[in-house]
């Protein structure tokens, strides 16, 4: 199963992170990251990394480099999403 990572929002602010599974359904983070504050972003980042690491054991994770960089910046991560990039 292929899982794509994406973002929803504007050029000024990311509102949600999306996980698209096989073009069948999309999972979206509950909290609006624009309003979440650092604590909420850190928690979301930690949980997202744990989820992706678990899913990556049996599934292909794909994310564009610019999307991975923006997610890492917004969620205060360091190299944990960029490893799933495909170009």
Backbone as CSV, one residue per row, in Angstrom:
resi,resn,N_x,N_y,N_z,CA_x,CA_y,CA_z,C_x,C_y,C_z
1,UNK,0.854,-1.171,0.000,0.000,0.000,0.000,0.900,1.235,0.000
2,UNK,0.546,2.215,-0.809,1.308,3.456,-0.890,0.600,4.540,-0.090
3,UNK,1.372,5.235,0.732,0.852,6.318,1.558,1.603,7.594,1.191
4,UNK,0.858,8.610,0.782,1.441,9.909,0.438,1.182,10.899,1.553
5,UNK,2.160,11.731,1.813,2.035,12.772,2.820,1.835,14.104,2.123
6,UNK,0.940,14.936,2.636,0.684,16.243,2.048,0.315,17.254,3.113
7,UNK,0.064,18.469,2.666,-0.311,19.538,3.595,-1.537,20.267,3.058
8,UNK,-2.284,20.857,3.971,-3.438,21.686,3.607,-3.245,23.032,4.285
9,UNK,-3.431,24.073,3.507,-3.282,25.416,4.041,-2.933,26.385,2.926
10,UNK,-2.317,27.469,3.308,-1.927,28.488,2.332,-0.414,28.610,2.313
11,UNK,0.080,29.515,1.493,1.523,29.739,1.453,2.028,30.378,2.742
12,UNK,1.125,30.977,3.512,1.515,31.619,4.767,1.439,30.696,5.970
13,UNK,0.591,29.682,5.907,0.397,28.842,7.088,-0.127,27.458,6.703
14,UNK,0.460,26.449,7.329,-0.048,25.083,7.174,-1.131,24.888,8.219
15,UNK,-2.277,24.396,7.785,-3.362,24.138,8.723,-3.407,22.680,9.164
16,UNK,-3.208,21.759,8.234,-3.323,20.340,8.539,-2.311,19.538,7.731
17,UNK,-1.965,18.371,8.242,-1.141,17.415,7.515,-2.059,16.289,7.060
18,UNK,-1.885,15.857,5.821,-2.744,14.841,5.227,-1.956,13.568,4.949
19,UNK,-2.573,12.421,5.189,-2.043,11.128,4.786,-3.038,10.526,3.807
20,UNK,-2.611,10.377,2.572,-3.485,9.842,1.522,-3.101,8.381,1.296
21,UNK,-4.077,7.494,1.465,-3.821,6.064,1.377,-4.447,5.503,0.103
22,UNK,-3.587,5.053,-0.821,-4.035,4.390,-2.052,-5.135,5.117,-2.813
23,UNK,-5.183,6.399,-2.776,-6.222,7.180,-3.460,-7.636,6.832,-2.996
24,UNK,-7.751,6.050,-1.926,-9.060,5.633,-1.422,-9.596,6.544,-0.324
25,UNK,-8.714,6.942,0.583,-9.170,7.838,1.645,-8.014,8.689,2.139
26,UNK,-8.381,9.768,2.833,-7.395,10.723,3.345,-7.612,10.901,4.848
27,UNK,-6.525,10.796,5.592,-6.543,11.104,7.016,-5.964,12.504,7.194
28,UNK,-6.543,13.275,8.091,-6.112,14.655,8.315,-5.895,14.873,9.804
29,UNK,-4.843,15.609,10.154,-4.635,15.932,11.557,-5.828,16.725,12.083
30,UNK,-6.168,16.469,13.324,-7.352,17.086,13.927,-7.145,18.574,14.202
31,UNK,-6.035,18.905,14.821,-5.784,20.289,15.221,-5.307,21.145,14.054
32,UNK,-5.764,22.373,14.029,-5.281,23.338,13.059,-3.893,23.774,13.522
33,UNK,-2.865,23.428,12.764,-1.491,23.703,13.180,-1.189,25.191,13.260
34,UNK,-1.930,25.998,12.519,-1.717,27.439,12.567,-2.014,27.981,13.967
35,UNK,-2.999,27.402,14.641,-3.404,27.858,15.973,-2.877,26.984,17.104
36,UNK,-2.214,25.879,16.812,-1.860,24.874,17.815,-0.799,25.324,18.812
37,UNK,0.062,26.228,18.437,1.156,26.629,19.328,2.256,25.581,19.319
38,UNK,3.385,25.911,19.940,4.542,25.017,19.923,4.260,23.671,20.574
39,UNK,3.567,23.670,21.688,3.283,22.407,22.382,2.449,21.474,21.501
40,UNK,1.425,22.014,20.866,0.587,21.214,19.979,1.338,20.719,18.756
41,UNK,2.205,21.564,18.197,2.993,21.157,17.032,3.995,20.070,17.405
42,UNK,4.638,20.213,18.568,5.603,19.203,19.010,4.915,17.854,19.220
43,UNK,3.742,17.876,19.829,2.993,16.637,20.068,2.569,16.006,18.740
44,UNK,2.064,16.810,17.825,1.665,16.313,16.516,2.862,15.736,15.775
45,UNK,4.002,16.420,15.839,5.214,15.940,15.178,5.668,14.597,15.719
46,UNK,5.688,14.473,17.017,6.093,13.209,17.659,5.160,12.076,17.242
47,UNK,3.861,12.326,17.291,2.889,11.298,16.929,2.965,10.932,15.449
48,UNK,3.177,11.926,14.583,3.279,11.674,13.151,4.496,10.804,12.838
49,UNK,5.622,11.103,13.458,6.836,10.318,13.236,6.629,8.872,13.689
50,UNK,6.012,8.680,14.845,5.743,7.326,15.331,4.829,6.567,14.369
51,UNK,3.791,7.238,13.883,2.864,6.614,12.946,3.568,6.232,11.650
52,UNK,4.333,7.160,11.080,5.024,6.879,9.824,6.052,5.762,9.973
53,UNK,6.783,5.750,11.076,7.763,4.692,11.298,7.088,3.324,11.392
54,UNK,5.936,3.275,12.020,5.186,2.016,12.110,4.652,1.601,10.750
55,UNK,4.046,2.528,10.021,3.487,2.215,8.706,4.570,1.834,7.698
56,UNK,5.746,2.433,7.822,6.827,2.196,6.865,7.349,0.763,6.910
57,UNK,7.068,0.045,7.971,7.519,-1.344,8.072,6.845,-2.216,7.018
58,UNK,5.594,-1.910,6.678,4.837,-2.735,5.739,4.348,-1.992,4.500
59,UNK,4.541,-0.672,4.449,3.976,0.118,3.364,4.997,1.134,2.860
60,UNK,4.781,1.595,1.635,5.642,2.611,1.036,5.130,3.996,1.422
61,UNK,6.006,4.807,2.013,5.675,6.185,2.381,6.324,7.101,1.350
62,UNK,5.565,8.057,0.834,6.082,8.958,-0.180,5.699,10.398,0.169
63,UNK,6.680,11.292,0.042,6.436,12.717,0.275,7.427,13.514,-0.571
64,UNK,6.960,14.598,-1.166,7.856,15.460,-1.942,8.797,16.201,-0.990
65,UNK,9.987,16.498,-1.485,11.012,17.116,-0.656,10.552,18.445,-0.059
66,UNK,9.923,19.297,-0.871,9.504,20.615,-0.357,8.406,20.463,0.703
67,UNK,7.541,19.458,0.550,6.493,19.209,1.547,7.127,18.690,2.836
68,UNK,8.075,17.763,2.713,8.764,17.220,3.889,9.487,18.324,4.662
69,UNK,10.161,19.200,3.937,10.879,20.300,4.591,9.923,21.222,5.336
70,UNK,8.786,21.522,4.746,7.814,22.410,5.390,7.197,21.742,6.616
71,UNK,6.867,20.460,6.511,6.317,19.740,7.671,7.335,19.716,8.802
72,UNK,8.580,19.421,8.485,9.625,19.391,9.520,9.803,20.760,10.165
73,UNK,9.760,21.797,9.373,9.893,23.151,9.916,8.732,23.478,10.857
74,UNK,7.521,23.195,10.418,6.337,23.537,11.211,6.215,22.704,12.482
75,UNK,6.678,21.449,12.438,6.518,20.546,13.585,7.798,20.386,14.393
76,UNK,8.785,21.228,14.124,10.044,21.211,14.870,10.721,19.844,14.835
77,UNK,10.779,19.238,13.641,11.413,17.938,13.468,12.758,18.120,12.784
78,UNK,13.600,17.105,12.892,14.943,17.213,12.326,15.287,15.944,11.548
79,UNK,14.914,15.890,10.267,15.279,14.786,9.404,14.391,13.557,9.484
80,UNK,13.322,13.611,10.243,12.494,12.426,10.431,11.450,12.236,9.330
81,UNK,11.116,13.288,8.599,10.164,13.180,7.492,10.903,13.154,6.157
82,UNK,11.977,13.889,6.065,12.723,14.007,4.812,13.228,12.643,4.330
83,UNK,13.398,11.694,5.230,13.887,10.371,4.830,12.886,9.619,3.946
84,UNK,11.641,10.081,3.912,10.616,9.441,3.100,10.426,10.139,1.740
85,UNK,11.304,11.068,1.399,11.130,11.814,0.149,11.389,10.946,-1.069
86,UNK,10.685,11.290,-2.107,10.888,10.635,-3.403,10.898,11.720,-4.467
87,UNK,11.854,11.668,-5.337,11.949,12.703,-6.369,11.990,12.092,-7.726
